[in-house]
Amino acid sequence: MKLIGASTSSVLLLGLALSLLVGSKASAQAWTQPRGDVYARFGFQFTRADNFYDPGGARIPITTVGDHVVSLYGEYGLTAALTAVAYLPVFERITLNRVVSQPSGTVLVEGDAANGIADATVGLRYGLLRGGQIVATAGLSLGLPLGSASQENGLVTGDGEFNQHVIVALGYSLHPAPAFVQASLGFNHRTEGFADEITYSLEGGYTLAERVGLIVRARGVESLDNGADGSLGGPVGLYANDVRYLSVGGEVAYTLPSGLGVALATETGVFGQNVLSAPVFSVGVFLKR
């Protein structure tokens, strides 16, 4: 799913959440990295949507929008309890299809595209409970408005706001079976007239033959309806406040003995409000050291 226009941070939030979890349990929010350990990922995420969840939650047709993001993600264990995290979308391309009436050939909508760096996120995750079957963390991430927040057709790569996202997560490892479950709950404080948000997730994973990781997950965003009234939109419109969605998805990852691996993931919305209605696909190459 992707939100068109000024609320692109909600899309980045979804992209970030996916990036945090792609690869293996090593990047799950309920666990910290051991001191000196590194998890790094180079990823590509894309979606193509011709439907949109309107403010009432109805699914309506729109001019086709495409989104392609190349990103870097990393975690580093500063101490046994404290992990630094960073997500940088180094390149984003957003497209709006050209619409031509047939058989007259009249152009109804001019096509357009925008390219550039997108909003980044940096943060810390602290282990409240570590070393046992039950773990817990508290994390803080800061959204950095590095992308462009203005474009005549609303194809922006950033939202121009600095947000702070606090997350607590609880995880449980099933021993001796190589499996885990985790859940998280967060509060995303937004600025520039955007509504604050509650975020949540539930995830389970299993590792086959110590190499193949399988993950299923659900996650969502709930608006607190405390943002500025009215649309913030432009020619493409539909970039409103008060984003809501619930998405479900899965992932498969393969890790070599060297720590190098590849992951494939997909996610789609069960319901939404003010977001695109389309599956999100991603592929990533990661390294654990």
Disulfide bonds with the S-S distance in Angstrom:
none
